[in-house]
Amino acid sequence: TRKVDWAVVLFNVSFVVIVVWTLLQVVVAVLLDHFLSATVMEKQQKAVERQKRFRKVTSALDPVLLSLCNVYDNTYDLCRRIHQIFLICDVDRAGLIDYDSMHTGFRKLDFQPLVH
């Protein structure tokens, strides 16, 4: 019978465990990196599709609506942006916007194409 060298067995088992654990971490990191890259690319594609869909200007307020649709992150952010536009357009701070103040406010915002 052969004698088992337990030091060699311990070395081999610990080596295999360490290598497998390290490779597992590398595989998980690569998978997460690819997942995050795919997510970013998908968001960019959706933004491009949204821009293509709204690129056609058919009314005077389309540049304003286009800028609001492309940049907000959530409903709160959209409401905040609309409120900022309202504050810019409310030049006399009366809490109301008439045609002249809206026209003046939109000219301050410098939308492309211009709001007319």
mmCIF file of the C-alpha atoms, coordinates in Angstrom:
data_MODEL
# 
_entry.id   MODEL 
# 
loop_
_atom_site.group_PDB 
_atom_site.id 
_atom_site.type_symbol 
_atom_site.label_atom_id 
_atom_site.label_alt_id 
_atom_site.label_comp_id 
_atom_site.label_asym_id 
_atom_site.label_entity_id 
_atom_site.label_seq_id 
_atom_site.pdbx_PDB_ins_code 
_atom_site.Cartn_x 
_atom_site.Cartn_y 
_atom_site.Cartn_z 
_atom_site.occupancy 
_atom_site.B_iso_or_equiv 
_atom_site.pdbx_formal_charge 
_atom_site.auth_seq_id 
_atom_site.auth_comp_id 
_atom_site.auth_asym_id 
_atom_site.auth_atom_id 
_atom_site.pdbx_PDB_model_num 
ATOM 1   C CA . THR A 1 1   ? 0.000   0.000  0.000   1.00 0.00 ? 1   THR A CA 1 
ATOM 2   C CA . ARG A 1 2   ? 1.044   3.512  -0.708  1.00 0.00 ? 2   ARG A CA 1 
ATOM 3   C CA . LYS A 1 3   ? 1.273   6.116  1.935   1.00 0.00 ? 3   LYS A CA 1 
ATOM 4   C CA . VAL A 1 4   ? -0.820  9.301  1.350   1.00 0.00 ? 4   VAL A CA 1 
ATOM 5   C CA . ASP A 1 5   ? 1.095   12.537 1.692   1.00 0.00 ? 5   ASP A CA 1 
ATOM 6   C CA . TRP A 1 6   ? -1.498  14.761 3.324   1.00 0.00 ? 6   TRP A CA 1 
ATOM 7   C CA . ALA A 1 7   ? 0.513   17.917 2.651   1.00 0.00 ? 7   ALA A CA 1 
ATOM 8   C CA . VAL A 1 8   ? 0.256   17.290 -1.100  1.00 0.00 ? 8   VAL A CA 1 
ATOM 9   C CA . VAL A 1 9   ? -3.480  16.561 -0.825  1.00 0.00 ? 9   VAL A CA 1 
ATOM 10  C CA . LEU A 1 10  ? -4.033  19.705 1.236   1.00 0.00 ? 10  LEU A CA 1 
ATOM 11  C CA . PHE A 1 11  ? -2.035  21.775 -1.244  1.00 0.00 ? 11  PHE A CA 1 
ATOM 12  C CA . ASN A 1 12  ? -3.969  20.422 -4.260  1.00 0.00 ? 12  ASN A CA 1 
ATOM 13  C CA . VAL A 1 13  ? -7.378  20.859 -2.634  1.00 0.00 ? 13  VAL A CA 1 
ATOM 14  C CA . SER A 1 14  ? -6.603  24.386 -1.451  1.00 0.00 ? 14  SER A CA 1 
ATOM 15  C CA . PHE A 1 15  ? -5.183  25.248 -4.885  1.00 0.00 ? 15  PHE A CA 1 
ATOM 16  C CA . VAL A 1 16  ? -8.332  24.026 -6.640  1.00 0.00 ? 16  VAL A CA 1 
ATOM 17  C CA . VAL A 1 17  ? -10.601 25.875 -4.190  1.00 0.00 ? 17  VAL A CA 1 
ATOM 18  C CA . ILE A 1 18  ? -8.675  29.131 -4.578  1.00 0.00 ? 18  ILE A CA 1 
ATOM 19  C CA . VAL A 1 19  ? -8.550  28.895 -8.385  1.00 0.00 ? 19  VAL A CA 1 
ATOM 20  C CA . VAL A 1 20  ? -12.257 28.048 -8.665  1.00 0.00 ? 20  VAL A CA 1 
ATOM 21  C CA . TRP A 1 21  ? -13.208 30.906 -6.293  1.00 0.00 ? 21  TRP A CA 1 
ATOM 22  C CA . THR A 1 22  ? -11.045 33.389 -8.216  1.00 0.00 ? 22  THR A CA 1 
ATOM 23  C CA . LEU A 1 23  ? -12.408 32.292 -11.593 1.00 0.00 ? 23  LEU A CA 1 
ATOM 24  C CA . LEU A 1 24  ? -15.953 32.519 -10.263 1.00 0.00 ? 24  LEU A CA 1 
ATOM 25  C CA . GLN A 1 25  ? -15.330 36.144 -9.258  1.00 0.00 ? 25  GLN A CA 1 
ATOM 26  C CA . VAL A 1 26  ? -13.865 36.930 -12.689 1.00 0.00 ? 26  VAL A CA 1 
ATOM 27  C CA . VAL A 1 27  ? -16.797 35.334 -14.505 1.00 0.00 ? 27  VAL A CA 1 
ATOM 28  C CA . VAL A 1 28  ? -19.326 37.236 -12.396 1.00 0.00 ? 28  VAL A CA 1 
ATOM 29  C CA . ALA A 1 29  ? -17.473 40.502 -12.986 1.00 0.00 ? 29  ALA A CA 1 
ATOM 30  C CA . VAL A 1 30  ? -17.398 39.942 -16.756 1.00 0.00 ? 30  VAL A CA 1 
ATOM 31  C CA . LEU A 1 31  ? -21.090 39.047 -16.835 1.00 0.00 ? 31  LEU A CA 1 
ATOM 32  C CA . LEU A 1 32  ? -21.998 42.153 -14.830 1.00 0.00 ? 32  LEU A CA 1 
ATOM 33  C CA . ASP A 1 33  ? -19.883 44.326 -17.098 1.00 0.00 ? 33  ASP A CA 1 
ATOM 34  C CA . HIS A 1 34  ? -21.608 42.970 -20.197 1.00 0.00 ? 34  HIS A CA 1 
ATOM 35  C CA . PHE A 1 35  ? -25.017 43.368 -18.580 1.00 0.00 ? 35  PHE A CA 1 
ATOM 36  C CA . LEU A 1 36  ? -24.340 46.995 -17.657 1.00 0.00 ? 36  LEU A CA 1 
ATOM 37  C CA . SER A 1 37  ? -22.957 47.740 -21.131 1.00 0.00 ? 37  SER A CA 1 
ATOM 38  C CA . ALA A 1 38  ? -26.034 46.205 -22.729 1.00 0.00 ? 38  ALA A CA 1 
ATOM 39  C CA . THR A 1 39  ? -28.303 48.249 -20.454 1.00 0.00 ? 39  THR A CA 1 
ATOM 40  C CA . VAL A 1 40  ? -26.541 51.503 -21.327 1.00 0.00 ? 40  VAL A CA 1 
ATOM 41  C CA . MET A 1 41  ? -26.645 50.678 -25.028 1.00 0.00 ? 41  MET A CA 1 
ATOM 42  C CA . GLU A 1 42  ? -30.360 49.857 -24.833 1.00 0.00 ? 42  GLU A CA 1 
ATOM 43  C CA . LYS A 1 43  ? -31.099 53.190 -23.099 1.00 0.00 ? 43  LYS A CA 1 
ATOM 44  C CA . GLN A 1 44  ? -29.140 55.029 -25.781 1.00 0.00 ? 44  GLN A CA 1 
ATOM 45  C CA . GLN A 1 45  ? -31.032 53.230 -28.542 1.00 0.00 ? 45  GLN A CA 1 
ATOM 46  C CA . LYS A 1 46  ? -34.355 54.089 -26.922 1.00 0.00 ? 46  LYS A CA 1 
ATOM 47  C CA . ALA A 1 47  ? -33.311 57.742 -26.645 1.00 0.00 ? 47  ALA A CA 1 
ATOM 48  C CA . VAL A 1 48  ? -32.345 57.796 -30.333 1.00 0.00 ? 48  VAL A CA 1 
ATOM 49  C CA . GLU A 1 49  ? -35.657 56.181 -31.290 1.00 0.00 ? 49  GLU A CA 1 
ATOM 50  C CA . ARG A 1 50  ? -37.532 58.723 -29.167 1.00 0.00 ? 50  ARG A CA 1 
ATOM 51  C CA . GLN A 1 51  ? -35.664 61.576 -30.831 1.00 0.00 ? 51  GLN A CA 1 
ATOM 52  C CA . LYS A 1 52  ? -36.436 60.210 -34.292 1.00 0.00 ? 52  LYS A CA 1 
ATOM 53  C CA . ARG A 1 53  ? -40.089 59.904 -33.376 1.00 0.00 ? 53  ARG A CA 1 
ATOM 54  C CA . PHE A 1 54  ? -40.304 63.491 -32.095 1.00 0.00 ? 54  PHE A CA 1 
ATOM 55  C CA . ARG A 1 55  ? -37.906 65.105 -34.555 1.00 0.00 ? 55  ARG A CA 1 
ATOM 56  C CA . LYS A 1 56  ? -40.620 66.191 -36.953 1.00 0.00 ? 56  LYS A CA 1 
ATOM 57  C CA . VAL A 1 57  ? -41.822 69.677 -35.974 1.00 0.00 ? 57  VAL A CA 1 
ATOM 58  C CA . THR A 1 58  ? -45.527 70.067 -36.651 1.00 0.00 ? 58  THR A CA 1 
ATOM 59  C CA . SER A 1 59  ? -46.591 72.746 -34.181 1.00 0.00 ? 59  SER A CA 1 
ATOM 60  C CA . ALA A 1 60  ? -45.089 75.780 -32.510 1.00 0.00 ? 60  ALA A CA 1 
ATOM 61  C CA . LEU A 1 61  ? -44.584 74.046 -29.163 1.00 0.00 ? 61  LEU A CA 1 
ATOM 62  C CA . ASP A 1 62  ? -42.868 70.920 -30.524 1.00 0.00 ? 62  ASP A CA 1 
ATOM 63  C CA . PRO A 1 63  ? -39.345 72.090 -29.574 1.00 0.00 ? 63  PRO A CA 1 
ATOM 64  C CA . VAL A 1 64  ? -40.497 72.554 -25.959 1.00 0.00 ? 64  VAL A CA 1 
ATOM 65  C CA . LEU A 1 65  ? -42.208 69.169 -25.866 1.00 0.00 ? 65  LEU A CA 1 
ATOM 66  C CA . LEU A 1 66  ? -39.222 67.496 -27.514 1.00 0.00 ? 66  LEU A CA 1 
ATOM 67  C CA . SER A 1 67  ? -36.844 68.889 -24.917 1.00 0.00 ? 67  SER A CA 1 
ATOM 68  C CA . LEU A 1 68  ? -39.132 67.753 -22.087 1.00 0.00 ? 68  LEU A CA 1 
ATOM 69  C CA . CYS A 1 69  ? -39.576 64.243 -23.495 1.00 0.00 ? 69  CYS A CA 1 
ATOM 70  C CA . ASN A 1 70  ? -35.883 63.533 -23.958 1.00 0.00 ? 70  ASN A CA 1 
ATOM 71  C CA . VAL A 1 71  ? -34.329 64.664 -20.717 1.00 0.00 ? 71  VAL A CA 1 
ATOM 72  C CA . TYR A 1 72  ? -36.477 63.783 -17.721 1.00 0.00 ? 72  TYR A CA 1 
ATOM 73  C CA . ASP A 1 73  ? -35.611 60.851 -15.455 1.00 0.00 ? 73  ASP A CA 1 
ATOM 74  C CA . ASN A 1 74  ? -38.892 60.349 -13.614 1.00 0.00 ? 74  ASN A CA 1 
ATOM 75  C CA . THR A 1 75  ? -42.248 62.028 -13.050 1.00 0.00 ? 75  THR A CA 1 
ATOM 76  C CA . TYR A 1 76  ? -40.884 64.320 -10.347 1.00 0.00 ? 76  TYR A CA 1 
ATOM 77  C CA . ASP A 1 77  ? -38.078 65.476 -12.653 1.00 0.00 ? 77  ASP A CA 1 
ATOM 78  C CA . LEU A 1 78  ? -40.590 66.161 -15.462 1.00 0.00 ? 78  LEU A CA 1 
ATOM 79  C CA . CYS A 1 79  ? -42.816 68.198 -13.115 1.00 0.00 ? 79  CYS A CA 1 
ATOM 80  C CA . ARG A 1 80  ? -39.793 70.153 -11.902 1.00 0.00 ? 80  ARG A CA 1 
ATOM 81  C CA . ARG A 1 81  ? -38.739 70.969 -15.482 1.00 0.00 ? 81  ARG A CA 1 
ATOM 82  C CA . ILE A 1 82  ? -42.259 72.072 -16.425 1.00 0.00 ? 82  ILE A CA 1 
ATOM 83  C CA . HIS A 1 83  ? -42.359 74.266 -13.311 1.00 0.00 ? 83  HIS A CA 1 
ATOM 84  C CA . GLN A 1 84  ? -39.008 75.836 -14.274 1.00 0.00 ? 84  GLN A CA 1 
ATOM 85  C CA . ILE A 1 85  ? -40.339 76.625 -17.749 1.00 0.00 ? 85  ILE A CA 1 
ATOM 86  C CA . PHE A 1 86  ? -43.452 78.129 -16.143 1.00 0.00 ? 86  PHE A CA 1 
ATOM 87  C CA . LEU A 1 87  ? -41.324 80.321 -13.856 1.00 0.00 ? 87  LEU A CA 1 
ATOM 88  C CA . ILE A 1 88  ? -39.255 81.534 -16.795 1.00 0.00 ? 88  ILE A CA 1 
ATOM 89  C CA . CYS A 1 89  ? -42.385 82.351 -18.794 1.00 0.00 ? 89  CYS A CA 1 
ATOM 90  C CA . ASP A 1 90  ? -44.175 84.035 -15.870 1.00 0.00 ? 90  ASP A CA 1 
ATOM 91  C CA . VAL A 1 91  ? -42.255 87.292 -16.267 1.00 0.00 ? 91  VAL A CA 1 
ATOM 92  C CA . ASP A 1 92  ? -44.581 89.416 -14.116 1.00 0.00 ? 92  ASP A CA 1 
ATOM 93  C CA . ARG A 1 93  ? -44.786 86.746 -11.351 1.00 0.00 ? 93  ARG A CA 1 
ATOM 94  C CA . ALA A 1 94  ? -48.576 86.895 -11.327 1.00 0.00 ? 94  ALA A CA 1 
ATOM 95  C CA . GLY A 1 95  ? -48.934 83.108 -11.400 1.00 0.00 ? 95  GLY A CA 1 
ATOM 96  C CA . LEU A 1 96  ? -50.542 83.290 -14.834 1.00 0.00 ? 96  LEU A CA 1 
ATOM 97  C CA . ILE A 1 97  ? -49.087 83.164 -18.313 1.00 0.00 ? 97  ILE A CA 1 
ATOM 98  C CA . ASP A 1 98  ? -50.550 85.103 -21.192 1.00 0.00 ? 98  ASP A CA 1 
ATOM 99  C CA . TYR A 1 99  ? -49.451 84.905 -24.810 1.00 0.00 ? 99  TYR A CA 1 
ATOM 100 C CA . ASP A 1 100 ? -46.918 87.736 -24.586 1.00 0.00 ? 100 ASP A CA 1 
ATOM 101 C CA . SER A 1 101 ? -45.193 86.429 -21.449 1.00 0.00 ? 101 SER A CA 1 
ATOM 102 C CA . MET A 1 102 ? -45.095 82.902 -22.872 1.00 0.00 ? 102 MET A CA 1 
ATOM 103 C CA . HIS A 1 103 ? -43.610 84.200 -26.102 1.00 0.00 ? 103 HIS A CA 1 
ATOM 104 C CA . THR A 1 104 ? -40.986 86.218 -24.193 1.00 0.00 ? 104 THR A CA 1 
ATOM 105 C CA . GLY A 1 105 ? -40.172 83.268 -21.934 1.00 0.00 ? 105 GLY A CA 1 
ATOM 106 C CA . PHE A 1 106 ? -39.751 80.830 -24.817 1.00 0.00 ? 106 PHE A CA 1 
ATOM 107 C CA . ARG A 1 107 ? -37.432 83.264 -26.580 1.00 0.00 ? 107 ARG A CA 1 
ATOM 108 C CA . LYS A 1 108 ? -35.291 83.306 -23.405 1.00 0.00 ? 108 LYS A CA 1 
ATOM 109 C CA . LEU A 1 109 ? -35.063 79.509 -23.473 1.00 0.00 ? 109 LEU A CA 1 
ATOM 110 C CA . ASP A 1 110 ? -33.500 79.459 -26.964 1.00 0.00 ? 110 ASP A CA 1 
ATOM 111 C CA . PHE A 1 111 ? -35.032 76.231 -28.279 1.00 0.00 ? 111 PHE A CA 1 
ATOM 112 C CA . GLN A 1 112 ? -33.836 74.750 -31.554 1.00 0.00 ? 112 GLN A CA 1 
ATOM 113 C CA . PRO A 1 113 ? -35.781 75.008 -33.819 1.00 0.00 ? 113 PRO A CA 1 
ATOM 114 C CA . LEU A 1 114 ? -37.110 78.292 -32.535 1.00 0.00 ? 114 LEU A CA 1 
ATOM 115 C CA . VAL A 1 115 ? -40.520 78.469 -30.943 1.00 0.00 ? 115 VAL A CA 1 
ATOM 116 C CA . HIS A 1 116 ? -42.590 80.873 -33.012 1.00 0.00 ? 116 HIS A CA 1 
# 
